[in-house]
Amino acid sequence: MFHKIKTQTRRWKQKVRGAVFVEYLLLLTIIGIGAIAGLTTLRGALINELMDLANAINAINS
């Protein structure tokens, strides 16, 4: 009787560990996608600011 309960408990713990792993994997995937999107937006804003700076320097030199 106790052996059967131990076996069922062990299986349940393995399933829970697998579910927690999948949750962490999904969380890291969402964070990764957000980081990539954020860095892409930052890159675009930085390029625009540098273009404005280049145009201002060009206007001073002209």
Number of C-alpha atoms within 10 A of each C-alpha: 5 7 8 9 10 11 11 12 12 12 12 12 12 12 12 12 12 12 12 12 12 12 12 12 12 12 11 12 12 11 12 12 11 12 12 11 12 12 12 12 12 12 12 12 12 12 12 12 12 12 12 12 12 12 12 12 11 10 9 8 7 6
